[in-house]
């Protein structure tokens, strides 16, 4: 077992700490350092759930303990996707702890994640459904917000953090700089029709102000945006689970169906791998070998 733990501080200074002096709480803080607030909250809750279940510190947790924990999630009737997320948190913590030298072994490495059926095709809205949601939204701010979600395919967190200073007017519309997942910045073009509506919405708001403000003046939270989306879906008579991310799925699928180059869709959505974008081609194919059968 490694007898020292080296922590790299933000100023690049290395601080050596004996593992025996480093508690699980301290380790969790190091593991989550620099992650977004939502991820920190979710991951911390996930690993603490394991600690409560086993009643052991991480260094003493065995593979059998983790397998028993995995079985308990199954017995609780949790959906495979939920179980997979919870176990992925465990695997991440143990892998990081072993790499750092805090844990003697990557105990969770052999832990198997439950297989998932790809449900992407079921989650993609038709163009008519999206257009219905946009047409029936009468609140000016909410109407522009839903339109921008669809036009840009941004994630809900990216929309929530969007400020007027992120936009630059261009001859044919505008562009917006988006600081997104993986701490990467991408630039997305805004159609002229959408930009005109955004400009009308701005009024006298300062450059550093959030684009979509709550009644208290701050930016709308993810939960507030979700409520707007849910009401719009209900108004349009869509009897399925529609969330803000549904507009991202719709953007990818509809633009590919209309002939957009896959690399352009990849760039717009900020996918690190083109295979991620390619899933939308397989989710809604335009042709099938079954069409060639004598049926």
Secondary structure, 3 states (H helix, E strand, C coil): CCCCEEEECCCCCEEEECHHHCCHHHHHHHHHCCCCHHHHHHHHHHHHHHHHHHCCCHHHCCHHHHHHHHHHHHHCCCCHHHHHHHHHHHHHHHHHHHHHCCCCCCCCCCCCCCCCCCCHHHHCCCHHHHHHHHHHCCCHHHHHHHHHHHHHCCCHHHHHCCEHHHEEEECCEEEEEEEEHHHEEEEEEECHHHHHHHHHHHCCCCCCCECCECCCCCECCHHHHHHHHHHHHHHCCCCCCCCCHHHHHHHHHHHHHCCCCHHHHHHHHCCCCHHHHHHHHHHCCCCCHHHHCCC
